[in-house]
Amino acid sequence: MKFSVDCRLCPRLAGFLNQVRGEQPDYYALPVSSFGEPRSPFLIVGLAPGMHGANRTGRPFTGDFAGNLLYGTLHKCGFSSSAEPLDAAGNANLSLHLRGCRITNAVRCLPPQNKPEPQEVRACNGYVAEELAMLPQAAAILALGTIAHQAVLMALQLRKSSFVFGHGAQHELPGGLTLFDSYHCSRYNTQTKRLTTVMFEAVIDNIAKYLESKHFD
């Protein structure tokens, strides 16, 4: 299942993007592509584009609080060339590039109230499978939240009951991949202290150490 920005598999999401484009004509408001080099040994799977984040800029986790925390942490751990996802004009920072890392979402289109429906997660799951198929042996996958975690398992045709989501959990998957879990780095989770910067940095640092032990080029 090859990704295309012309995807219109989900009528509700396609209709919502049409509405957003009418209200915000300067927003990207299309299905959002992954960011980073294919076949990178570290794949991050989020939930879906945010209204004023990726839905505006066209780049995953760029333009909202979640992106600030994610790219800041990736930069600190050596996976990003910059901690600043935006340029001075508020657009995606074109000078930022990822190092051995790629970012995608379980659902590629902005969902109303940031809540994709189960059938929309399923419709988009072929794109997740495409990402996973490109991963090298012993690659690390980071699932940001339960929906992303379950989308990875669905794409690999694995039972959810065999790999239960838990912040900081690490799951050895069939085929040599390792799935790491974190609460989503959303403003809501950080404001409620469900996820702190220290907690999130610990997860990314653990992944960095795991990848170092695998001696990827």
Order of alpha helices (4+ residues) and beta strands (2+ residues): alpha-beta-beta-alpha-alpha-beta-alpha-beta-alpha-beta-beta-alpha-alpha
